[in-house]
């Protein structure tokens, strides 16, 4: 069993699950195949479009299964449409998206 601290750590387990993905190619693919149309340019999602998928995407196997056989109105990206390596590249790109800054840390909110 994998400890939660390792699983939710710096993405190392998720990166290992993704295999050898190319984040730069993944970003290009993410934009080219239409992921950004529903999930936003940084995976942030939004209503009424697709849910957020970054930062902290699903584990690779769950992500791949959902992309291949979505349970909602998202089109299925079969291997014929999106080969396995391209899917790994997209996932590797999603792993590079940093979390949003904490709004409470914004200097404009400081009350002196």
ROSE-4610 file (N, C-alpha, C; in Angstrom, 1 decimal, always signed):
// ROSE-4610
residu = [X/X/X/X/X/X/X/X/X/X/X/X/X/X/X/X/X/X/X/X/X/X/X/X/X/X/X/X/X/X/X/X/X/X/X/X/X/X/X/X/X/X/X/X/X/X/X/X/X/X/X/X/X/X/X/X/X/X/X/X/X/X/X/X/X/X/X/X/X/X/X/X/X/X/X/X/X/X/X/X/X/X/X/X/X/X/X/X/X/X/X/X/X/X/X/X/X/X/X/X/X/X/X/X/X/X/X/X/X/X/X/X/X/X/X/X/X/X/X/X/X/X/X/X/X/X/X/X/X/X/X/X/X/X/X/X/X/X/X/X/X/X/X/X/X/X/X/X/X/X/X/X/X/X/X/X/X/X/X/X/X/X/X/X/X/X/X/X/X/X/X/X/X/X/X/X/X/X/X/X/X/X/X/X/X/X/X/X/X/X/X/X/X/X/X/X/X/X/X/X/X/X/X/X/X/X/X/X/X/X/X/X/X/X/X/X/X/X/X/X/X/X/X/X/X/X/X/X/X/X/X/X/X/X/X/X/X/X/X/X/X/X/X/X/X/X/X/X/X/X/X/X/X/X/X/X/X/X/X/X/X/X/X/X/X/X/X/X/X/X/X/X/X/X/X/X/X/X/X/X/X/X/X/X/X/X/X/X/X/X/X/X/X/X/X/X/X/X/X/X/X/X/X/X/X/X/X/X/X/X/X/X/X/X/X/X/X/X/X/X/X/X/X/X/X/X/X/X/X/X/X/X/X/X/X/X]
num = [1/1/1/2/2/2/3/3/3/4/4/4/5/5/5/6/6/6/7/7/7/8/8/8/9/9/9/10/10/10/11/11/11/12/12/12/13/13/13/14/14/14/15/15/15/16/16/16/17/17/17/18/18/18/19/19/19/20/20/20/21/21/21/22/22/22/23/23/23/24/24/24/25/25/25/26/26/26/27/27/27/28/28/28/29/29/29/30/30/30/31/31/31/32/32/32/33/33/33/34/34/34/35/35/35/36/36/36/37/37/37/38/38/38/39/39/39/40/40/40/41/41/41/42/42/42/43/43/43/44/44/44/45/45/45/46/46/46/47/47/47/48/48/48/49/49/49/50/50/50/51/51/51/52/52/52/53/53/53/54/54/54/55/55/55/56/56/56/57/57/57/58/58/58/59/59/59/60/60/60/61/61/61/62/62/62/63/63/63/64/64/64/65/65/65/66/66/66/67/67/67/68/68/68/69/69/69/70/70/70/71/71/71/72/72/72/73/73/73/74/74/74/75/75/75/76/76/76/77/77/77/78/78/78/79/79/79/80/80/80/81/81/81/82/82/82/83/83/83/84/84/84/85/85/85/86/86/86/87/87/87/88/88/88/89/89/89/90/90/90/91/91/91/92/92/92/93/93/93/94/94/94/95/95/95/96/96/96/97/97/97/98/98/98/99/99/99/100/100/100/101/101/101/102/102/102/103/103/103/104/104/104/105/105/105/106/106/106/107/107/107/108/108/108/109/109/109/110/110/110/111/111/111/112/112/112]
x = [+0.8/+0.0/+0.9/+0.5/+1.3/+0.8/+1.7/+1.3/+0.7/-0.3/-0.9/+0.1/+1.1/+2.1/+2.8/+3.1/+3.8/+2.9/+1.7/+0.7/+0.4/+0.2/-0.2/+1.0/+2.2/+3.4/+3.6/+4.8/+5.1/+4.8/+3.9/+3.5/+4.4/+5.3/+6.3/+5.6/+4.7/+4.0/+3.1/+2.5/+1.7/+2.6/+3.7/+4.6/+5.1/+5.4/+5.8/+4.7/+3.4/+2.3/+2.1/+2.5/+2.3/+3.4/+4.4/+5.5/+6.3/+6.9/+7.8/+6.9/+6.3/+5.5/+6.3/+6.0/+6.7/+5.7/+6.0/+5.0/+4.9/+6.0/+5.9/+5.0/+5.2/+4.3/+2.9/+2.8/+1.5/+0.7/+1.3/+0.7/+0.2/+1.0/+0.6/-0.6/-0.5/-1.7/-2.9/-2.8/-3.9/-4.7/-4.0/-4.6/-5.1/-4.4/-4.7/-5.9/-6.0/-7.1/-8.4/-8.4/-9.6/-9.8/-8.9/-9.1/-9.4/-8.6/-8.7/-10.1/-10.8/-12.1/-13.1/-13.0/-13.9/-13.2/-12.0/-11.3/-10.4/-10.4/-9.6/-8.1/-7.4/-6.0/-5.1/-5.4/-4.6/-5.3/-6.3/-7.0/-8.0/-8.2/-9.0/-10.5/-11.0/-12.4/-13.3/-14.6/-15.5/-16.9/-17.9/-19.2/-19.6/-20.4/-21.0/-20.1/-18.9/-18.0/-17.5/-16.3/-15.8/-15.2/-15.0/-14.5/-13.0/-12.5/-11.1/-10.3/-9.2/-8.4/-7.0/-6.7/-5.4/-5.5/-4.7/-3.6/-4.1/-3.2/-3.5/-4.5/-4.1/-5.1/-5.3/-6.3/-6.5/-5.3/-5.1/-4.0/-4.1/-3.0/-3.0/-4.0/-4.1/-5.0/-6.4/-6.8/-8.2/-8.4/-7.4/-7.5/-7.6/-6.8/-6.8/-8.2/-8.7/-10.0/-11.1/-11.1/-12.1/-12.0/-10.8/-10.6/-11.0/-10.8/-11.1/-12.6/-13.2/-14.7/-15.3/-15.6/-16.1/-17.6/-17.9/-19.3/-20.2/-19.8/-20.7/-20.7/-20.9/-21.0/-19.7/-18.6/-17.3/-17.1/-16.6/-16.4/-15.3/-15.4/-14.4/-13.1/-12.0/-10.7/-10.1/-10.5/-10.0/-8.5/-7.9/-6.5/-6.3/-7.3/-7.2/-7.2/-7.8/-7.9/-6.7/-6.4/-5.3/-4.5/-3.4/-2.5/-2.1/-1.7/-1.3/-0.2/+0.9/+1.9/+1.5/+0.6/+0.0/-0.8/-1.5/-2.3/-1.3/-0.2/+0.8/+1.4/+1.7/+2.2/+1.3/+0.0/-1.0/-1.0/-1.0/-1.0/+0.2/+1.4/+2.6/+2.5/+1.9/+1.6/+0.8/-0.3/-1.2/-0.5/+0.5/+1.3/+2.2/+2.5/+3.3/+2.6/+1.3/+0.5/+0.5/+1.0/+1.1/-0.2/-0.4/-1.6/-1.8/-3.0/-3.3/-2.7/-2.3/-1.9/-3.1/-2.8/-3.8/-4.3/-5.6/-6.1/-5.8/-5.8/-5.6/-4.2/-3.3/-1.9/-1.7/-2.7/-2.6/-2.3/-1.3/-1.0/-2.1/-2.9/-4.0/-5.1/-5.1/-6.0/-5.5/-4.2/-3.6/-4.3/-4.7/-5.3/-4.4/-3.9/-3.0/-3.7]
y = [-1.2/+0.0/+1.2/+2.2/+3.5/+4.5/+5.0/+6.0/+7.2/+7.9/+9.0/+10.2/+10.3/+11.4/+11.2/+10.0/+9.8/+10.0/+9.5/+9.6/+11.1/+11.9/+13.3/+14.2/+13.7/+14.5/+15.2/+15.5/+16.4/+15.8/+14.9/+14.4/+13.2/+12.8/+11.8/+10.5/+10.1/+8.8/+9.0/+10.1/+10.4/+10.4/+11.0/+11.1/+9.7/+8.9/+7.5/+6.8/+7.0/+6.3/+6.8/+8.0/+8.6/+8.0/+7.5/+7.0/+8.2/+8.0/+9.0/+9.9/+10.9/+11.9/+13.1/+13.8/+15.1/+16.2/+17.0/+18.0/+19.1/+19.5/+20.5/+20.0/+18.8/+18.3/+18.1/+17.7/+17.6/+18.9/+20.0/+21.3/+21.6/+21.3/+21.6/+20.7/+19.4/+18.5/+18.9/+19.3/+19.7/+20.9/+21.8/+22.9/+22.4/+21.6/+21.2/+20.3/+19.3/+18.3/+18.8/+20.0/+20.6/+20.5/+20.0/+19.8/+21.2/+22.2/+23.6/+24.2/+23.8/+24.4/+24.2/+23.1/+22.8/+22.9/+22.5/+22.5/+23.7/+24.6/+25.9/+25.6/+26.7/+26.6/+26.0/+26.1/+25.6/+24.5/+23.8/+22.8/+23.2/+24.5/+25.0/+24.7/+24.3/+24.0/+25.2/+25.0/+26.1/+25.6/+26.3/+26.0/+26.8/+26.3/+24.9/+23.9/+24.3/+23.4/+22.2/+21.7/+20.6/+20.9/+19.9/+20.2/+20.5/+21.0/+21.2/+19.8/+19.8/+18.6/+18.8/+20.1/+20.4/+21.6/+21.9/+21.0/+19.7/+18.8/+17.5/+16.7/+16.3/+15.5/+14.1/+13.4/+12.0/+11.2/+10.1/+9.2/+8.8/+8.5/+8.3/+7.3/+6.1/+5.1/+5.5/+6.2/+6.7/+7.8/+8.7/+9.8/+9.1/+8.1/+7.5/+6.8/+6.1/+5.5/+6.5/+7.6/+8.6/+9.2/+9.5/+10.1/+9.1/+7.8/+6.8/+6.5/+6.5/+6.1/+7.1/+8.4/+9.3/+9.0/+9.4/+9.1/+10.2/+11.2/+12.4/+12.8/+14.1/+14.5/+14.7/+14.5/+14.6/+13.5/+13.9/+12.9/+11.9/+10.7/+9.7/+9.9/+9.9/+10.0/+8.6/+7.9/+6.5/+6.5/+5.4/+5.3/+5.7/+5.5/+5.9/+7.4/+8.1/+9.6/+10.2/+9.6/+10.1/+8.9/+8.6/+7.5/+7.6/+6.4/+6.3/+7.3/+7.4/+8.3/+9.8/+10.2/+11.5/+11.8/+10.8/+10.9/+11.0/+10.3/+10.4/+11.8/+12.3/+13.7/+14.7/+14.6/+15.5/+15.4/+14.2/+14.0/+14.6/+14.5/+15.1/+16.6/+17.2/+18.6/+19.0/+18.3/+18.6/+18.6/+17.7/+17.6/+18.8/+19.5/+20.7/+22.0/+21.9/+23.1/+23.3/+24.4/+24.7/+25.0/+24.8/+25.2/+26.7/+27.1/+28.6/+29.1/+30.3/+30.9/+31.1/+31.0/+31.2/+32.6/+32.9/+34.2/+35.0/+34.3/+35.0/+35.6/+35.1/+35.6/+36.8/+37.2/+38.4/+39.7/+40.4/+41.7/+42.7/+42.7/+43.6/+43.4/+42.2/+41.9/+42.3/+42.7/+43.1/+44.3/+44.3/+45.5/+46.0/+47.2/+47.7/+48.7]
z = [+0.0/+0.0/+0.0/-0.8/-0.9/+0.1/+0.9/+1.9/+1.2/+1.8/+1.3/+1.1/+1.9/+1.8/+0.5/+0.1/-1.2/-2.3/-2.2/-3.3/-3.6/-2.6/-2.8/-2.8/-2.7/-2.7/-4.1/-4.4/-5.5/-6.9/-7.0/-8.3/-8.7/-7.9/-8.3/-8.7/-7.9/-8.2/-9.5/-9.6/-10.8/-12.0/-11.9/-13.0/-13.4/-12.4/-12.7/-13.4/-13.0/-13.6/-15.0/-15.3/-16.7/-17.6/-17.1/-17.9/-18.5/-19.6/-20.2/-21.1/-20.5/-21.3/-21.5/-22.6/-22.9/-22.7/-21.6/-21.2/-22.3/-23.0/-24.0/-25.2/-25.6/-26.6/-26.1/-24.8/-24.2/-24.2/-24.0/-24.0/-25.4/-26.4/-27.8/-28.1/-27.7/-28.0/-27.3/-26.0/-25.2/-25.9/-26.5/-27.2/-28.6/-29.3/-30.6/-30.7/-29.7/-29.8/-29.2/-28.6/-28.1/-26.6/-25.8/-24.4/-23.8/-24.2/-23.7/-23.9/-24.9/-25.2/-24.0/-23.3/-22.2/-20.9/-20.8/-19.5/-19.3/-20.2/-20.0/-20.4/-20.6/-21.1/-20.1/-18.8/-17.7/-17.0/-17.6/-16.9/-15.8/-15.7/-14.6/-14.7/-15.9/-16.0/-15.8/-15.8/-15.6/-16.0/-15.4/-15.8/-17.0/-17.9/-17.9/-18.7/-18.9/-19.6/-18.8/-19.1/-18.4/-17.0/-16.2/-14.8/-14.9/-13.7/-13.7/-13.7/-14.4/-14.5/-14.1/-13.7/-13.2/-12.3/-11.3/-11.0/-10.3/-10.0/-9.4/-10.1/-11.4/-12.1/-11.4/-11.9/-11.4/-11.6/-10.9/-11.3/-12.8/-13.4/-14.8/-15.3/-14.6/-15.1/-15.1/-14.1/-14.0/-15.1/-15.2/-16.3/-17.6/-18.0/-19.3/-19.5/-18.5/-18.6/-18.9/-18.2/-18.4/-19.8/-20.3/-21.6/-22.7/-22.5/-23.5/-23.5/-22.3/-22.1/-21.1/-21.5/-20.6/-20.2/-19.0/-18.5/-18.7/-19.5/-19.6/-21.1/-21.4/-22.8/-23.5/-22.8/-23.4/-24.5/-25.7/-26.7/-26.2/-26.7/-26.4/-27.2/-26.6/-27.4/-27.4/-28.4/-28.6/-28.9/-28.9/-29.3/-30.8/-31.6/-33.0/-33.1/-32.2/-32.2/-31.5/-30.3/-29.5/-29.0/-29.7/-29.3/-27.9/-27.4/-25.9/-25.6/-26.4/-26.1/-26.0/-26.9/-26.9/-25.6/-25.2/-23.9/-22.7/-22.7/-21.7/-21.7/-22.9/-23.0/-22.4/-22.7/-22.2/-20.7/-20.2/-18.7/-18.1/-18.8/-18.2/-18.2/-19.2/-19.2/-18.0/-17.8/-16.7/-15.3/-15.2/-14.0/-13.8/-14.8/-14.7/-14.3/-14.3/-14.0/-12.5/-12.0/-10.6/-10.0/-8.7/-8.0/-8.0/-7.9/-7.9/-6.5/-6.5/-5.2/-4.3/-3.0/-2.0/-2.0/-2.3/-2.4/-1.1/+0.0/+1.3/+1.4/+0.5/+0.6/-0.3/-1.0/-1.9/-1.2/-1.6/-0.9/-0.8/-1.9/-1.9/-0.8/-0.3/+0.8/+2.2/+2.2/+3.5/+4.0/+5.2/+5.8/+6.9/+6.7/+7.7/+8.6]
